[in-house]
Amino acid sequence: MRGNMRSATTGVLQNIASSFPANESLEIYRRMCISRHFELGLVRAVKEKRVTYPVYLSLGQETVAAALSMVLRDFMIFTQHRCHATFLCFGGPAGKLRDELMGLPTGTSGGRAGSNCIQCHENGVTMFGHHGLIGENVPQAVGAALGSGRPVVCFFGDGAAEEDYVVAAIGFASTHRLPILFVCEDNDLSILTPVEKRRSWRFGDVAASLGMKTVEIADDPWTIADRARELKNDLPAFMNIHVCRSNWHVGAGTDGAPEWDRFSFVESELGMLGLGKEAAAVKAESADAMEALWAP
């Protein structure tokens, strides 16, 4: 399955992209750019020792939050530890995220939580942070959906999918037909161990066996948005999205070039859609804004 992910930008996917209005495609790309250039500034700040908290970077995985934030506008958000892109794409203020990572009292949690417990309760965003126990946000999200009746989106990784309380919570959500969309950002790694060395089953099959609609797709943002629009009115549902993280599990280092770079694929796709000039302007504006944000 993983081998097909890097090339998933041709054929039917081009047809999906071309069905989107130009302004929507550019807005998805803008959100990707804000996230990417925020993170590139953060990498510099870590190397300069201006940020000393451990950081869990979204670099390489920006398309998921960028696409879903276009569709799930009124959803409560429960995140995993790799959540910077989620915060930024759904509308969290970049300055507050920077301040949290720098340990400042003006941060999202008063500078006390660091990279993994990012929350937001402004700009129309209701986002709850993750505290470190792998997959703990899944039963919390289920409880929130049960107690409030509001729609919820819950993000977790392929490692968290192996925890028994995650499976139990998703089963409970299915039994009670709760309004929740579960999203597994599947980068194929639990720290450094790939899925094939950890298990012989797919979580999408588990979710389907529990009675909910499931999709398994690549990290193409147009496909993500298209499928989320289908699923959000028939919840609960599960999306397994294959992504490719650029950096270490924790920290700003790398182990060489990533297996694929969806950001570059999206830029190429925008060019084929005749939006190359507009996309370049969006990228330059986002880069300048994040450069200023991270200026010493």
C-alpha positions in Angstrom: 0.0 0.0 0.0 2.7 2.5 1.0 4.4 2.1 -2.4 1.4 3.6 -4.2 1.2 6.7 -2.0 4.0 8.7 -3.5 2.6 8.6 -7.0 -1.1 9.2 -6.1 -1.4 12.5 -8.0 -2.4 11.4 -11.4 -5.5 10.1 -13.2 -8.6 10.3 -11.1 -6.9 12.5 -8.5 -6.4 15.2 -11.2 -10.1 15.0 -11.9 -10.9 15.6 -8.2 -8.5 18.6 -8.0 -10.0 20.2 -11.2 -13.5 19.9 -9.7 -12.5 22.3 -6.9 -13.0 26.1 -7.3 -9.7 27.8 -7.7 -10.1 29.8 -4.5 -10.6 26.6 -2.5 -7.5 25.0 -3.9 -5.5 28.1 -3.2 -6.9 28.3 0.3 -5.9 24.7 1.0 -2.4 25.5 -0.3 -2.2 28.7 1.8 -2.9 26.7 5.0 -0.3 24.2 4.0 2.2 27.0 3.5 1.4 28.7 6.8 2.0 25.3 8.6 5.2 24.5 6.6 6.8 27.9 7.0 5.9 28.1 10.7 7.6 24.7 11.2 10.7 25.7 9.2 11.0 28.7 11.4 10.6 26.5 14.4 13.4 24.2 13.2 15.7 27.2 13.0 14.6 28.3 16.5 15.4 24.8 17.9 18.8 24.8 16.3 19.5 28.2 17.7 18.3 27.0 21.1 15.6 29.6 21.3 13.1 26.7 21.7 14.2 24.0 24.2 11.0 22.0 24.6 10.9 18.7 22.7 9.0 19.3 19.5 6.7 17.1 17.4 6.8 18.5 13.9 4.0 18.4 11.3 6.4 18.8 8.4 5.4 16.5 5.6 1.9 15.9 7.0 0.4 19.4 6.4 -2.2 18.3 3.8 -4.4 16.4 6.3 -5.1 19.4 8.5 -5.2 21.9 5.6 -7.9 19.8 3.8 -10.0 18.8 6.7 -10.1 22.4 8.1 -11.8 23.4 4.9 -14.6 20.9 5.5 -15.0 20.4 9.3 -15.6 24.1 10.3 -17.8 23.6 13.3 -16.3 20.4 14.7 -14.6 20.1 18.1 -11.0 19.0 17.6 -9.1 16.4 19.7 -5.5 16.1 18.6 -2.5 13.8 19.0 1.0 15.0 19.9 1.9 16.0 16.3 -0.6 18.8 16.1 1.0 22.1 15.1 -0.6 21.9 11.6 -4.0 21.2 13.1 -3.8 24.2 15.3 -2.7 26.5 12.5 -4.9 25.2 9.7 -8.1 25.3 11.8 -7.4 29.0 12.7 -5.3 29.0 15.9 -3.1 32.2 16.2 0.4 31.4 15.1 1.9 33.9 17.7 0.3 31.9 20.6 1.7 28.7 19.3 5.2 30.2 18.9 4.9 31.6 22.5 3.9 28.2 23.9 6.9 26.5 22.2 9.1 29.2 23.7 7.7 28.7 27.2 6.1 32.1 27.4 3.0 32.9 29.5 1.3 34.2 26.4 1.3 30.7 24.9 -1.7 28.4 24.3 -1.2 26.8 27.7 0.7 29.6 29.4 4.0 28.2 28.2 3.7 25.2 30.5 2.8 22.4 28.1 5.1 22.7 25.1 4.6 21.0 21.8 2.2 18.2 22.5 -0.6 19.8 24.6 -1.7 22.5 22.2 -5.2 23.9 22.7 -7.3 26.7 21.2 -10.6 28.3 22.4 -10.7 31.4 20.2 -11.3 32.4 16.6 -14.3 30.0 16.6 -11.9 27.0 17.2 -12.5 24.5 20.0 -9.4 22.4 20.2 -8.3 20.2 23.0 -4.6 19.2 23.5 -3.0 15.8 24.0 -1.1 15.1 27.2 1.3 12.4 26.3 -0.4 9.0 26.9 -0.6 7.5 23.5 -4.2 7.6 22.1 -5.7 9.1 25.2 -7.4 11.7 23.1 -9.6 9.1 21.4 -11.8 8.1 24.4 -11.8 11.8 25.5 -13.2 12.7 22.0 -15.8 10.0 22.2 -16.9 11.3 25.6 -17.1 14.8 24.3 -19.3 13.7 21.4 -21.5 11.7 23.7 -21.9 14.5 26.3 -22.3 17.4 24.0 -23.9 16.0 20.8 -21.6 18.2 18.9 -19.6 16.9 15.9 -16.0 16.0 16.7 -12.9 15.2 14.7 -10.3 13.1 16.5 -6.7 12.8 15.2 -4.4 9.9 16.1 -1.4 8.0 14.7 -0.9 4.5 13.5 0.8 3.6 16.8 -2.1 4.8 18.9 -4.4 2.6 16.8 -2.9 -0.4 18.5 -4.0 0.6 22.0 -6.9 -1.4 23.4 -8.7 1.6 24.8 -8.6 3.3 21.4 -10.4 0.3 19.8 -12.9 0.1 22.7 -13.7 3.9 22.4 -14.2 3.6 18.6 -16.5 0.6 19.2 -18.5 2.6 21.7 -18.8 5.5 19.2 -20.1 3.1 16.6 -22.6 1.4 18.9 -24.0 4.8 20.0 -23.8 6.4 16.5 -21.9 9.4 17.8 -21.1 12.3 15.5 -17.4 11.8 15.3 -14.8 11.5 12.5 -11.7 9.5 13.4 -8.6 10.4 11.4 -5.5 8.2 11.6 -2.5 10.1 10.2 -0.6 7.0 9.3 3.1 7.7 8.8 3.8 4.0 9.0 6.0 4.6 12.1 5.7 4.1 15.8 8.8 6.2 16.6 11.0 4.2 14.3 9.2 0.8 13.8 7.1 0.4 10.6 3.6 -1.0 10.7 4.6 -4.3 9.0 6.9 -5.2 11.9 4.2 -4.4 14.5 1.0 -6.0 13.2 -0.5 -8.0 10.3 -3.9 -6.3 10.3 -5.2 -2.9 9.1 -7.0 -0.6 11.4 -9.5 0.3 8.6 -10.7 -3.3 8.6 -11.2 -3.1 12.4 -13.2 0.1 12.1 -15.3 -1.4 9.3 -15.9 -4.5 11.4 -17.3 -2.2 14.1 -19.9 -1.0 11.7 -18.7 2.4 10.5 -17.8 3.7 7.1 -14.0 3.7 6.4 -11.7 5.1 3.7 -8.0 4.4 3.2 -6.4 7.1 1.0 -3.2 8.9 0.3 -2.4 12.4 1.6 -3.6 14.2 -1.5 -5.5 17.2 -0.1 -8.3 17.3 -2.7 -9.0 13.6 -2.1 -9.0 14.2 1.7 -11.5 17.1 1.4 -13.7 15.3 -1.1 -14.0 12.1 1.1 -14.5 14.1 4.3 -17.4 16.0 2.7 -19.0 12.6 2.0 -18.4 11.2 5.5 -19.2 14.2 7.7 -23.0 13.7 7.2 -22.8 10.0 8.0 -20.9 9.7 11.3 -19.2 8.0 13.0 -16.7 7.3 10.3 -12.9 6.5 10.0 -10.3 7.8 7.6 -6.8 6.2 7.4 -4.6 8.7 5.6 -1.1 7.7 4.5 1.3 10.5 5.2 5.1 10.9 5.3 6.7 12.8 8.1 9.9 14.7 7.2 11.6 14.8 10.6 12.3 12.6 13.6 9.5 11.4 15.8 10.5 14.1 18.2 13.0 16.8 17.4 14.1 18.8 14.4 16.5 16.3 12.9 16.1 14.1 9.8 17.2 10.7 8.6 17.6 11.8 5.0 15.0 12.7 2.3 11.4 11.6 3.0 9.9 8.8 1.0 7.7 11.3 -0.8 7.0 15.1 -0.5 3.3 15.8 -0.9 3.9 19.5 -0.6 5.9 19.5 -3.9 3.3 17.3 -5.5 0.6 19.8 -4.6 2.6 22.7 -6.1 3.0 20.7 -9.3 -0.7 20.0 -9.4 -1.6 23.7 -8.9 0.7 24.5 -11.9 -1.2 21.9 -14.0 -4.5 23.6 -12.9 -3.2 26.9 -14.2 -2.7 28.4 -10.7 1.1 28.4 -10.6 1.4 32.2 -10.4 -1.2 32.6 -7.7 0.3 29.7 -5.7 3.8 31.3 -5.9 2.3 34.5 -4.5 0.6 32.6 -1.7 3.8 30.8 -0.8 5.9 34.1 -0.7 3.3 35.8 1.5 3.2 32.9 3.9 7.0 32.6 4.0 7.4 36.3 4.8 4.8 36.2 7.5 6.3 33.2 9.3 9.9 34.6 8.8 8.8 37.8 10.6 7.0 35.7 13.3 10.2 33.8 14.1 12.6 36.7 13.8 14.9 36.8 16.9 
